[in-house]
C-alpha cells in the first residue's frame, strides 16, 4: 500500500506501508520438531492465544498453508 508522509508544515512525500512479517522458528511439541514460519505480528499473537497446533490447523483449513 502507498501513502504520504505528512510533515508539520504539511509537505507530503511518498511512503509505503509494509507488512509486519517476522521469520520465526517454533517448536511443534506434538511432532517433536522445529518449524520455520514467516508470520505476521497478529499471527504471533494468535499462536500465543490458541497454541501452535491449533493455529496451523486453522491456517491449513483456510488455505494459507499446504501442509505442515
PDB file of N, CA, C, O and CB in Angstrom:
ATOM      1  N   UNK A   1       0.850  -1.159   0.000  1.00  0.00           N
ATOM      2  CA  UNK A   1       0.000   0.000   0.000  1.00  0.00           C
ATOM      3  C   UNK A   1       0.905   1.234   0.000  1.00  0.00           C
ATOM      4  O   UNK A   1       1.986   1.217   0.589  1.00  0.00           O
ATOM      5  CB  UNK A   1      -0.972  -0.009   1.222  1.00  0.00           C
ATOM      6  N   UNK A   2       0.465   2.284  -0.652  1.00  0.00           N
ATOM      7  CA  UNK A   2       1.244   3.518  -0.773  1.00  0.00           C
ATOM      8  C   UNK A   2       0.455   4.653  -0.144  1.00  0.00           C
ATOM      9  O   UNK A   2      -0.771   4.700  -0.235  1.00  0.00           O
ATOM     10  CB  UNK A   2       1.580   3.835  -2.263  1.00  0.00           C
ATOM     11  N   UNK A   3       1.174   5.564   0.493  1.00  0.00           N
ATOM     12  CA  UNK A   3       0.533   6.727   1.100  1.00  0.00           C
ATOM     13  C   UNK A   3       1.506   7.879   1.164  1.00  0.00           C
ATOM     14  O   UNK A   3       2.500   7.901   0.438  1.00  0.00           O
ATOM     15  CB  UNK A   3       0.007   6.396   2.499  1.00  0.00           C
ATOM     16  N   UNK A   4       1.230   8.826   2.020  1.00  0.00           N
ATOM     17  CA  UNK A   4       2.057  10.008   2.163  1.00  0.00           C
ATOM     18  C   UNK A   4       2.546  10.160   3.596  1.00  0.00           C
ATOM     19  O   UNK A   4       1.812   9.897   4.549  1.00  0.00           O
ATOM     20  CB  UNK A   4       1.287  11.246   1.734  1.00  0.00           C
ATOM     21  N   UNK A   5       3.807  10.593   3.735  1.00  0.00           N
ATOM     22  CA  UNK A   5       4.284  11.130   4.996  1.00  0.00           C
ATOM     23  C   UNK A   5       3.896  12.597   4.995  1.00  0.00           C
ATOM     24  O   UNK A   5       4.155  13.297   4.016  1.00  0.00           O
ATOM     25  CB  UNK A   5       5.842  10.927   5.184  1.00  0.00           C
ATOM     26  N   UNK A   6       3.291  13.074   6.053  1.00  0.00           N
ATOM     27  CA  UNK A   6       2.884  14.475   6.126  1.00  0.00           C
ATOM     28  C   UNK A   6       3.644  15.119   7.277  1.00  0.00           C
ATOM     29  O   UNK A   6       3.508  14.715   8.432  1.00  0.00           O
ATOM     30  CB  UNK A   6       1.329  14.618   6.318  1.00  0.00           C
ATOM     31  N   UNK A   7       4.447  16.126   6.945  1.00  0.00           N
ATOM     32  CA  UNK A   7       5.244  16.808   7.965  1.00  0.00           C
ATOM     33  C   UNK A   7       4.388  17.845   8.689  1.00  0.00           C
ATOM     34  O   UNK A   7       3.225  18.066   8.350  1.00  0.00           O
ATOM     35  CB  UNK A   7       6.488  17.479   7.332  1.00  0.00           C
ATOM     36  N   UNK A   8       4.988  18.464   9.680  1.00  0.00           N
ATOM     37  CA  UNK A   8       4.291  19.506  10.432  1.00  0.00           C
ATOM     38  C   UNK A   8       3.872  20.666   9.532  1.00  0.00           C
ATOM     39  O   UNK A   8       2.835  21.293   9.751  1.00  0.00           O
ATOM     40  CB  UNK A   8       5.176  20.021  11.563  1.00  0.00           C
ATOM     41  N   UNK A   9       4.697  20.944   8.511  1.00  0.00           N
ATOM     42  CA  UNK A   9       4.374  22.033   7.582  1.00  0.00           C
ATOM     43  C   UNK A   9       3.465  21.561   6.444  1.00  0.00           C
ATOM     44  O   UNK A   9       3.251  22.293   5.478  1.00  0.00           O
ATOM     45  CB  UNK A   9       5.660  22.630   7.003  1.00  0.00           C
ATOM     46  N   UNK A  10       2.937  20.358   6.551  1.00  0.00           N
ATOM     47  CA  UNK A  10       2.001  19.739   5.603  1.00  0.00           C
ATOM     48  C   UNK A  10       2.633  19.360   4.263  1.00  0.00           C
ATOM     49  O   UNK A  10       1.910  19.144   3.291  1.00  0.00           O
ATOM     50  CB  UNK A  10       0.854  20.673   5.355  1.00  0.00           C
ATOM     51  N   UNK A  11       3.977  19.274   4.185  1.00  0.00           N
ATOM     52  CA  UNK A  11       4.621  18.767   2.970  1.00  0.00           C
ATOM     53  C   UNK A  11       4.373  17.269   2.892  1.00  0.00           C
ATOM     54  O   UNK A  11       4.461  16.561   3.896  1.00  0.00           O
ATOM     55  CB  UNK A  11       6.159  19.083   2.958  1.00  0.00           C
ATOM     56  N   UNK A  12       4.064  16.795   1.700  1.00  0.00           N
ATOM     57  CA  UNK A  12       3.751  15.382   1.522  1.00  0.00           C
ATOM     58  C   UNK A  12       4.840  14.704   0.688  1.00  0.00           C
ATOM     59  O   UNK A  12       5.213  15.186  -0.381  1.00  0.00           O
ATOM     60  CB  UNK A  12       2.368  15.210   0.852  1.00  0.00           C
ATOM     61  N   UNK A  13       5.337  13.587   1.193  1.00  0.00           N
ATOM     62  CA  UNK A  13       6.282  12.765   0.449  1.00  0.00           C
ATOM     63  C   UNK A  13       5.744  11.341   0.451  1.00  0.00           C
ATOM     64  O   UNK A  13       5.096  10.912   1.406  1.00  0.00           O
ATOM     65  CB  UNK A  13       7.730  12.837   1.067  1.00  0.00           C
ATOM     66  N   UNK A  14       6.019  10.613  -0.628  1.00  0.00           N
ATOM     67  CA  UNK A  14       5.509   9.248  -0.760  1.00  0.00           C
ATOM     68  C   UNK A  14       6.178   8.299   0.225  1.00  0.00           C
ATOM     69  O   UNK A  14       7.358   8.445   0.543  1.00  0.00           O
ATOM     70  CB  UNK A  14       5.713   8.745  -2.183  1.00  0.00           C
ATOM     71  N   UNK A  15       5.421   7.339   0.696  1.00  0.00           N
ATOM     72  CA  UNK A  15       5.932   6.277   1.551  1.00  0.00           C
ATOM     73  C   UNK A  15       5.157   5.012   1.261  1.00  0.00           C
ATOM     74  O   UNK A  15       4.093   5.060   0.644  1.00  0.00           O
ATOM     75  CB  UNK A  15       5.833   6.658   3.050  1.00  0.00           C
ATOM     76  N   UNK A  16       5.680   3.881   1.702  1.00  0.00           N
ATOM     77  CA  UNK A  16       4.986   2.611   1.533  1.00  0.00           C
ATOM     78  C   UNK A  16       4.644   2.029   2.903  1.00  0.00           C
ATOM     79  O   UNK A  16       5.365   2.230   3.880  1.00  0.00           O
ATOM     80  CB  UNK A  16       5.847   1.617   0.715  1.00  0.00           C
ATOM     81  N   UNK A  17       3.549   1.316   2.947  1.00  0.00           N
ATOM     82  CA  UNK A  17       3.138   0.604   4.151  1.00  0.00           C
ATOM     83  C   UNK A  17       3.485  -0.866   3.934  1.00  0.00           C
ATOM     84  O   UNK A  17       2.890  -1.530   3.085  1.00  0.00           O
ATOM     85  CB  UNK A  17       1.596   0.802   4.456  1.00  0.00           C
ATOM     86  N   UNK A  18       4.438  -1.367   4.696  1.00  0.00           N
ATOM     87  CA  UNK A  18       4.905  -2.740   4.547  1.00  0.00           C
ATOM     88  C   UNK A  18       4.190  -3.654   5.537  1.00  0.00           C
ATOM     89  O   UNK A  18       3.717  -3.214   6.585  1.00  0.00           O
ATOM     90  CB  UNK A  18       6.429  -2.819   4.747  1.00  0.00           C
ATOM     91  N   UNK A  19       4.123  -4.932   5.181  1.00  0.00           N
ATOM     92  CA  UNK A  19       3.532  -5.936   6.053  1.00  0.00           C
ATOM     93  C   UNK A  19       4.497  -6.222   7.194  1.00  0.00           C
ATOM     94  O   UNK A  19       5.708  -6.287   6.982  1.00  0.00           O
ATOM     95  CB  UNK A  19       3.198  -7.235   5.268  1.00  0.00           C
ATOM     96  N   UNK A  20       3.973  -6.391   8.396  1.00  0.00           N
ATOM     97  CA  UNK A  20       4.780  -6.596   9.589  1.00  0.00           C
ATOM     98  C   UNK A  20       5.054  -8.094   9.767  1.00  0.00           C
ATOM     99  O   UNK A  20       4.423  -8.749  10.597  1.00  0.00           O
ATOM    100  CB  UNK A  20       4.071  -6.009  10.842  1.00  0.00           C
ATOM    101  N   UNK A  21       6.010  -8.639   8.973  1.00  0.00           N
ATOM    102  CA  UNK A  21       6.307 -10.069   8.993  1.00  0.00           C
ATOM    103  C   UNK A  21       7.598 -10.367   9.736  1.00  0.00           C
ATOM    104  O   UNK A  21       8.530  -9.562   9.746  1.00  0.00           O
ATOM    105  CB  UNK A  21       6.393 -10.607   7.578  1.00  0.00           C
ATOM    106  N   UNK A  22       7.635 -11.535  10.357  1.00  0.00           N
ATOM    107  CA  UNK A  22       8.803 -12.000  11.088  1.00  0.00           C
ATOM    108  C   UNK A  22       9.094 -13.432  10.686  1.00  0.00           C
ATOM    109  O   UNK A  22       8.169 -14.207  10.440  1.00  0.00           O
ATOM    110  CB  UNK A  22       8.589 -11.888  12.618  1.00  0.00           C
ATOM    111  N   UNK A  23      10.368 -13.796  10.616  1.00  0.00           N
ATOM    112  CA  UNK A  23      10.778 -15.184  10.439  1.00  0.00           C
ATOM    113  C   UNK A  23      10.948 -15.777  11.828  1.00  0.00           C
ATOM    114  O   UNK A  23      11.828 -15.366  12.585  1.00  0.00           O
ATOM    115  CB  UNK A  23      12.103 -15.302   9.591  1.00  0.00           C
ATOM    116  N   UNK A  24      10.098 -16.751  12.158  1.00  0.00           N
ATOM    117  CA  UNK A  24      10.114 -17.356  13.492  1.00  0.00           C
ATOM    118  C   UNK A  24      10.399 -18.846  13.375  1.00  0.00           C
ATOM    119  O   UNK A  24       9.928 -19.516  12.456  1.00  0.00           O
ATOM    120  CB  UNK A  24       8.770 -17.116  14.226  1.00  0.00           C
ATOM    121  N   UNK A  25      11.176 -19.347  14.322  1.00  0.00           N
ATOM    122  CA  UNK A  25      11.436 -20.774  14.447  1.00  0.00           C
ATOM    123  C   UNK A  25      10.697 -21.242  15.693  1.00  0.00           C
ATOM    124  O   UNK A  25      11.025 -20.831  16.806  1.00  0.00           O
ATOM    125  CB  UNK A  25      12.985 -21.089  14.531  1.00  0.00           C
ATOM    126  N   UNK A  26       9.698 -22.103  15.506  1.00  0.00           N
ATOM    127  CA  UNK A  26       8.843 -22.542  16.602  1.00  0.00           C
ATOM    128  C   UNK A  26       8.931 -24.061  16.756  1.00  0.00           C
ATOM    129  O   UNK A  26       9.117 -24.789  15.780  1.00  0.00           O
ATOM    130  CB  UNK A  26       7.379 -22.103  16.361  1.00  0.00           C
ATOM    131  N   UNK A  27       8.796 -24.518  17.984  1.00  0.00           N
ATOM    132  CA  UNK A  27       8.869 -25.955  18.268  1.00  0.00           C
ATOM    133  C   UNK A  27       7.467 -26.540  18.305  1.00  0.00           C
ATOM    134  O   UNK A  27       6.622 -26.106  19.087  1.00  0.00           O
ATOM    135  CB  UNK A  27       9.601 -26.222  19.608  1.00  0.00           C
ATOM    136  N   UNK A  28       7.225 -27.535  17.448  1.00  0.00           N
ATOM    137  CA  UNK A  28       5.945 -28.231  17.394  1.00  0.00           C
ATOM    138  C   UNK A  28       6.039 -29.451  18.293  1.00  0.00           C
ATOM    139  O   UNK A  28       6.611 -30.472  17.913  1.00  0.00           O
ATOM    140  CB  UNK A  28       5.570 -28.635  15.930  1.00  0.00           C
ATOM    141  N   UNK A  29       5.473 -29.337  19.488  1.00  0.00           N
ATOM    142  CA  UNK A  29       5.616 -30.351  20.550  1.00  0.00           C
ATOM    143  C   UNK A  29       5.048 -31.703  20.130  1.00  0.00           C
ATOM    144  O   UNK A  29       5.643 -32.737  20.435  1.00  0.00           O
ATOM    145  CB  UNK A  29       4.919 -29.879  21.828  1.00  0.00           C
ATOM    146  N   UNK A  30       3.915 -31.717  19.438  1.00  0.00           N
ATOM    147  CA  UNK A  30       3.260 -32.973  19.082  1.00  0.00           C
ATOM    148  C   UNK A  30       4.116 -33.830  18.155  1.00  0.00           C
ATOM    149  O   UNK A  30       4.063 -35.057  18.228  1.00  0.00           O
ATOM    150  CB  UNK A  30       1.924 -32.692  18.428  1.00  0.00           C
ATOM    151  N   UNK A  31       4.912 -33.194  17.274  1.00  0.00           N
ATOM    152  CA  UNK A  31       5.749 -33.930  16.332  1.00  0.00           C
ATOM    153  C   UNK A  31       7.223 -33.895  16.719  1.00  0.00           C
ATOM    154  O   UNK A  31       8.061 -34.437  15.998  1.00  0.00           O
ATOM    155  CB  UNK A  31       5.575 -33.369  14.938  1.00  0.00           C
ATOM    156  N   UNK A  32       7.551 -33.265  17.847  1.00  0.00           N
ATOM    157  CA  UNK A  32       8.909 -33.195  18.385  1.00  0.00           C
ATOM    158  C   UNK A  32       9.901 -32.663  17.341  1.00  0.00           C
ATOM    159  O   UNK A  32      10.962 -33.251  17.130  1.00  0.00           O
ATOM    160  CB  UNK A  32       9.354 -34.578  18.876  1.00  0.00           C
ATOM    161  N   UNK A  33       9.544 -31.542  16.690  1.00  0.00           N
ATOM    162  CA  UNK A  33      10.418 -30.951  15.678  1.00  0.00           C
ATOM    163  C   UNK A  33      10.242 -29.441  15.626  1.00  0.00           C
ATOM    164  O   UNK A  33       9.241 -28.903  16.099  1.00  0.00           O
ATOM    165  CB  UNK A  33      10.137 -31.562  14.302  1.00  0.00           C
ATOM    166  N   UNK A  34      11.222 -28.769  15.048  1.00  0.00           N
ATOM    167  CA  UNK A  34      11.191 -27.322  14.861  1.00  0.00           C
ATOM    168  C   UNK A  34      10.622 -27.014  13.481  1.00  0.00           C
ATOM    169  O   UNK A  34      10.884 -27.746  12.527  1.00  0.00           O
ATOM    170  CB  UNK A  34      12.612 -26.704  15.025  1.00  0.00           C
ATOM    171  N   UNK A  35       9.845 -25.938  13.364  1.00  0.00           N
ATOM    172  CA  UNK A  35       9.358 -25.488  12.065  1.00  0.00           C
ATOM    173  C   UNK A  35       9.679 -24.007  11.917  1.00  0.00           C
ATOM    174  O   UNK A  35       9.685 -23.260  12.895  1.00  0.00           O
ATOM    175  CB  UNK A  35       7.825 -25.747  11.913  1.00  0.00           C
ATOM    176  N   UNK A  36       9.946 -23.594  10.690  1.00  0.00           N
ATOM    177  CA  UNK A  36      10.214 -22.194  10.384  1.00  0.00           C
ATOM    178  C   UNK A  36       8.981 -21.591   9.737  1.00  0.00           C
ATOM    179  O   UNK A  36       8.447 -22.140   8.773  1.00  0.00           O
ATOM    180  CB  UNK A  36      11.454 -22.045   9.461  1.00  0.00           C
ATOM    181  N   UNK A  37       8.532 -20.470  10.260  1.00  0.00           N
ATOM    182  CA  UNK A  37       7.352 -19.794   9.733  1.00  0.00           C
ATOM    183  C   UNK A  37       7.684 -18.336   9.450  1.00  0.00           C
ATOM    184  O   UNK A  37       8.467 -17.722  10.175  1.00  0.00           O
ATOM    185  CB  UNK A  37       6.165 -19.900  10.719  1.00  0.00           C
ATOM    186  N   UNK A  38       7.096 -17.788   8.406  1.00  0.00           N
ATOM    187  CA  UNK A  38       7.092 -16.345   8.188  1.00  0.00           C
ATOM    188  C   UNK A  38       5.685 -15.904   8.570  1.00  0.00           C
ATOM    189  O   UNK A  38       4.718 -16.178   7.860  1.00  0.00           O
ATOM    190  CB  UNK A  38       7.473 -15.943   6.677  1.00  0.00           C
ATOM    191  N   UNK A  39       5.590 -15.223   9.696  1.00  0.00           N
ATOM    192  CA  UNK A  39       4.293 -14.946  10.302  1.00  0.00           C
ATOM    193  C   UNK A  39       4.195 -13.473  10.676  1.00  0.00           C
ATOM    194  O   UNK A  39       5.195 -12.838  11.010  1.00  0.00           O
ATOM    195  CB  UNK A  39       4.070 -15.833  11.542  1.00  0.00           C
ATOM    196  N   UNK A  40       2.982 -12.941  10.615  1.00  0.00           N
ATOM    197  CA  UNK A  40       2.755 -11.540  10.964  1.00  0.00           C
ATOM    198  C   UNK A  40       2.695 -11.372  12.480  1.00  0.00           C
ATOM    199  O   UNK A  40       2.634 -12.351  13.224  1.00  0.00           O
ATOM    200  CB  UNK A  40       1.454 -11.024  10.316  1.00  0.00           C
ATOM    201  N   UNK A  41       2.714 -10.127  12.921  1.00  0.00           N
ATOM    202  CA  UNK A  41       2.615  -9.843  14.354  1.00  0.00           C
ATOM    203  C   UNK A  41       1.281 -10.342  14.901  1.00  0.00           C
ATOM    204  O   UNK A  41       1.224 -10.879  16.007  1.00  0.00           O
ATOM    205  CB  UNK A  41       2.774  -8.330  14.622  1.00  0.00           C
ATOM    206  N   UNK A  42       0.215 -10.166  14.134  1.00  0.00           N
ATOM    207  CA  UNK A  42      -1.099 -10.664  14.554  1.00  0.00           C
ATOM    208  C   UNK A  42      -1.094 -12.188  14.608  1.00  0.00           C
ATOM    209  O   UNK A  42      -1.742 -12.776  15.473  1.00  0.00           O
ATOM    210  CB  UNK A  42      -2.205 -10.165  13.595  1.00  0.00           C
ATOM    211  N   UNK A  43      -0.372 -12.834  13.694  1.00  0.00           N
ATOM    212  CA  UNK A  43      -0.260 -14.290  13.703  1.00  0.00           C
ATOM    213  C   UNK A  43       0.466 -14.801  14.926  1.00  0.00           C
ATOM    214  O   UNK A  43       0.094 -15.835  15.482  1.00  0.00           O
ATOM    215  CB  UNK A  43       0.447 -14.766  12.463  1.00  0.00           C
ATOM    216  N   UNK A  44       1.503 -14.088  15.357  1.00  0.00           N
ATOM    217  CA  UNK A  44       2.226 -14.478  16.572  1.00  0.00           C
ATOM    218  C   UNK A  44       1.316 -14.382  17.779  1.00  0.00           C
ATOM    219  O   UNK A  44       1.328 -15.262  18.640  1.00  0.00           O
ATOM    220  CB  UNK A  44       3.471 -13.598  16.776  1.00  0.00           C
ATOM    221  N   UNK A  45       0.519 -13.312  17.851  1.00  0.00           N
ATOM    222  CA  UNK A  45      -0.428 -13.183  18.966  1.00  0.00           C
ATOM    223  C   UNK A  45      -1.463 -14.305  18.926  1.00  0.00           C
ATOM    224  O   UNK A  45      -1.850 -14.820  19.975  1.00  0.00           O
ATOM    225  CB  UNK A  45      -1.131 -11.809  18.924  1.00  0.00           C
ATOM    226  N   UNK A  46      -1.918 -14.691  17.730  1.00  0.00           N
ATOM    227  CA  UNK A  46      -2.892 -15.772  17.600  1.00  0.00           C
ATOM    228  C   UNK A  46      -2.282 -17.103  18.040  1.00  0.00           C
ATOM    229  O   UNK A  46      -2.943 -17.894  18.713  1.00  0.00           O
ATOM    230  CB  UNK A  46      -3.397 -15.870  16.150  1.00  0.00           C
ATOM    231  N   UNK A  47      -1.020 -17.358  17.661  1.00  0.00           N
ATOM    232  CA  UNK A  47      -0.340 -18.584  18.079  1.00  0.00           C
ATOM    233  C   UNK A  47      -0.202 -18.620  19.592  1.00  0.00           C
ATOM    234  O   UNK A  47      -0.407 -19.669  20.202  1.00  0.00           O
ATOM    235  CB  UNK A  47       1.042 -18.695  17.415  1.00  0.00           C
ATOM    236  N   UNK A  48       0.142 -17.493  20.209  1.00  0.00           N
ATOM    237  CA  UNK A  48       0.251 -17.437  21.670  1.00  0.00           C
ATOM    238  C   UNK A  48      -1.096 -17.668  22.342  1.00  0.00           C
ATOM    239  O   UNK A  48      -1.156 -18.214  23.444  1.00  0.00           O
ATOM    240  CB  UNK A  48       0.822 -16.090  22.107  1.00  0.00           C
ATOM    241  N   UNK A  49      -2.173 -17.257  21.687  1.00  0.00           N
ATOM    242  CA  UNK A  49      -3.511 -17.367  22.280  1.00  0.00           C
ATOM    243  C   UNK A  49      -4.051 -18.788  22.203  1.00  0.00           C
ATOM    244  O   UNK A  49      -4.513 -19.320  23.213  1.00  0.00           O
ATOM    245  CB  UNK A  49      -4.475 -16.415  21.583  1.00  0.00           C
ATOM    246  N   UNK A  50      -4.004 -19.425  21.015  1.00  0.00           N
ATOM    247  CA  UNK A  50      -4.649 -20.721  20.844  1.00  0.00           C
ATOM    248  C   UNK A  50      -3.681 -21.890  20.789  1.00  0.00           C
ATOM    249  O   UNK A  50      -4.111 -23.039  20.897  1.00  0.00           O
ATOM    250  CB  UNK A  50      -5.463 -20.709  19.606  1.00  0.00           C
ATOM    251  N   UNK A  51      -2.395 -21.638  20.627  1.00  0.00           N
ATOM    252  CA  UNK A  51      -1.406 -22.703  20.529  1.00  0.00           C
ATOM    253  C   UNK A  51      -0.999 -22.941  19.083  1.00  0.00           C
ATOM    254  O   UNK A  51      -1.754 -22.656  18.154  1.00  0.00           O
ATOM    255  CB  UNK A  51      -1.947 -23.989  21.140  1.00  0.00           C
ATOM    256  N   UNK A  52       0.204 -23.467  18.910  1.00  0.00           N
ATOM    257  CA  UNK A  52       0.767 -23.643  17.578  1.00  0.00           C
ATOM    258  C   UNK A  52       0.002 -24.675  16.760  1.00  0.00           C
ATOM    259  O   UNK A  52      -0.294 -24.429  15.591  1.00  0.00           O
ATOM    260  CB  UNK A  52       2.217 -24.045  17.679  1.00  0.00           C
ATOM    261  N   UNK A  53      -0.320 -25.806  17.338  1.00  0.00           N
ATOM    262  CA  UNK A  53      -1.019 -26.885  16.604  1.00  0.00           C
ATOM    263  C   UNK A  53      -2.367 -26.404  16.086  1.00  0.00           C
ATOM    264  O   UNK A  53      -2.695 -26.626  14.920  1.00  0.00           O
ATOM    265  CB  UNK A  53      -1.218 -28.124  17.512  1.00  0.00           C
ATOM    266  N   UNK A  54      -3.153 -25.748  16.937  1.00  0.00           N
ATOM    267  CA  UNK A  54      -4.470 -25.243  16.536  1.00  0.00           C
ATOM    268  C   UNK A  54      -4.335 -24.152  15.480  1.00  0.00           C
ATOM    269  O   UNK A  54      -5.132 -24.096  14.544  1.00  0.00           O
ATOM    270  CB  UNK A  54      -5.235 -24.704  17.756  1.00  0.00           C
ATOM    271  N   UNK A  55      -3.334 -23.283  15.621  1.00  0.00           N
ATOM    272  CA  UNK A  55      -3.132 -22.211  14.649  1.00  0.00           C
ATOM    273  C   UNK A  55      -2.754 -22.774  13.283  1.00  0.00           C
ATOM    274  O   UNK A  55      -3.217 -22.269  12.260  1.00  0.00           O
ATOM    275  CB  UNK A  55      -2.048 -21.244  15.138  1.00  0.00           C
ATOM    276  N   UNK A  56      -1.915 -23.819  13.251  1.00  0.00           N
ATOM    277  CA  UNK A  56      -1.551 -24.450  11.984  1.00  0.00           C
ATOM    278  C   UNK A  56      -2.743 -25.142  11.334  1.00  0.00           C
ATOM    279  O   UNK A  56      -2.919 -25.060  10.119  1.00  0.00           O
ATOM    280  CB  UNK A  56      -0.428 -25.452  12.201  1.00  0.00           C
ATOM    281  N   UNK A  57      -3.560 -25.818  12.128  1.00  0.00           N
ATOM    282  CA  UNK A  57      -4.757 -26.466  11.591  1.00  0.00           C
ATOM    283  C   UNK A  57      -5.724 -25.439  11.028  1.00  0.00           C
ATOM    284  O   UNK A  57      -6.317 -25.657   9.972  1.00  0.00           O
ATOM    285  CB  UNK A  57      -5.448 -27.299  12.673  1.00  0.00           C
ATOM    286  N   UNK A  58      -5.887 -24.316  11.728  1.00  0.00           N
ATOM    287  CA  UNK A  58      -6.770 -23.248  11.269  1.00  0.00           C
ATOM    288  C   UNK A  58      -6.259 -22.634   9.961  1.00  0.00           C
ATOM    289  O   UNK A  58      -7.044 -22.367   9.051  1.00  0.00           O
ATOM    290  CB  UNK A  58      -6.899 -22.163  12.351  1.00  0.00           C
ATOM    291  N   UNK A  59      -4.947 -22.411   9.869  1.00  0.00           N
ATOM    292  CA  UNK A  59      -4.358 -21.843   8.658  1.00  0.00           C
ATOM    293  C   UNK A  59      -4.491 -22.811   7.487  1.00  0.00           C
ATOM    294  O   UNK A  59      -4.722 -22.387   6.354  1.00  0.00           O
ATOM    295  CB  UNK A  59      -2.881 -21.493   8.891  1.00  0.00           C
ATOM    296  N   UNK A  60      -4.345 -24.113   7.754  1.00  0.00           N
ATOM    297  CA  UNK A  60      -4.484 -25.105   6.693  1.00  0.00           C
ATOM    298  C   UNK A  60      -5.923 -25.172   6.191  1.00  0.00           C
ATOM    299  O   UNK A  60      -6.154 -25.295   4.989  1.00  0.00           O
ATOM    300  CB  UNK A  60      -4.033 -26.481   7.187  1.00  0.00           C
ATOM    301  N   UNK A  61      -6.884 -25.094   7.096  1.00  0.00           N
ATOM    302  CA  UNK A  61      -8.294 -25.151   6.690  1.00  0.00           C
ATOM    303  C   UNK A  61      -8.701 -23.917   5.877  1.00  0.00           C
ATOM    304  O   UNK A  61      -9.588 -23.997   5.027  1.00  0.00           O
ATOM    305  CB  UNK A  61      -9.193 -25.280   7.926  1.00  0.00           C
ATOM    306  N   UNK A  62      -8.056 -22.785   6.138  1.00  0.00           N
ATOM    307  CA  UNK A  62      -8.347 -21.566   5.374  1.00  0.00           C
ATOM    308  C   UNK A  62      -7.537 -21.467   4.088  1.00  0.00           C
ATOM    309  O   UNK A  62      -7.746 -20.546   3.298  1.00  0.00           O
ATOM    310  CB  UNK A  62      -8.081 -20.347   6.229  1.00  0.00           C
ATOM    311  N   UNK A  63      -6.608 -22.411   3.863  1.00  0.00           N
ATOM    312  CA  UNK A  63      -5.831 -22.435   2.632  1.00  0.00           C
ATOM    313  C   UNK A  63      -4.594 -21.568   2.650  1.00  0.00           C
ATOM    314  O   UNK A  63      -4.034 -21.296   1.588  1.00  0.00           O
ATOM    315  CB  UNK A  63      -6.680 -22.021   1.513  1.00  0.00           C
ATOM    316  N   UNK A  64      -4.138 -21.117   3.821  1.00  0.00           N
ATOM    317  CA  UNK A  64      -2.941 -20.285   3.914  1.00  0.00           C
ATOM    318  C   UNK A  64      -1.670 -21.106   3.746  1.00  0.00           C
ATOM    319  O   UNK A  64      -0.672 -20.611   3.222  1.00  0.00           O
ATOM    320  CB  UNK A  64      -2.912 -19.554   5.248  1.00  0.00           C
ATOM    321  N   UNK A  65      -1.703 -22.370   4.192  1.00  0.00           N
ATOM    322  CA  UNK A  65      -0.550 -23.253   4.040  1.00  0.00           C
ATOM    323  C   UNK A  65      -1.017 -24.565   3.422  1.00  0.00           C
ATOM    324  O   UNK A  65      -2.177 -24.951   3.561  1.00  0.00           O
ATOM    325  CB  UNK A  65       0.154 -23.501   5.410  1.00  0.00           C
ATOM    326  N   UNK A  66      -0.100 -25.246   2.737  1.00  0.00           N
ATOM    327  CA  UNK A  66      -0.451 -26.511   2.084  1.00  0.00           C
ATOM    328  C   UNK A  66      -0.335 -27.682   3.036  1.00  0.00           C
ATOM    329  O   UNK A  66      -1.222 -28.533   3.095  1.00  0.00           O
ATOM    330  CB  UNK A  66       0.434 -26.746   0.872  1.00  0.00           C
ATOM    331  N   UNK A  67       0.766 -27.727   3.788  1.00  0.00           N
ATOM    332  CA  UNK A  67       0.957 -28.818   4.741  1.00  0.00           C
ATOM    333  C   UNK A  67       1.894 -28.352   5.845  1.00  0.00           C
ATOM    334  O   UNK A  67       2.561 -27.325   5.720  1.00  0.00           O
ATOM    335  CB  UNK A  67       1.519 -30.088   4.038  1.00  0.00           C
ATOM    336  N   UNK A  68       1.933 -29.112   6.911  1.00  0.00           N
ATOM    337  CA  UNK A  68       2.873 -28.842   7.993  1.00  0.00           C
ATOM    338  C   UNK A  68       3.345 -30.122   8.590  1.00  0.00           C
ATOM    339  O   UNK A  68       4.149 -30.109   9.523  1.00  0.00           O
ATOM    340  CB  UNK A  68       2.251 -27.967   9.060  1.00  0.00           C
TER     341      UNK A  68
END
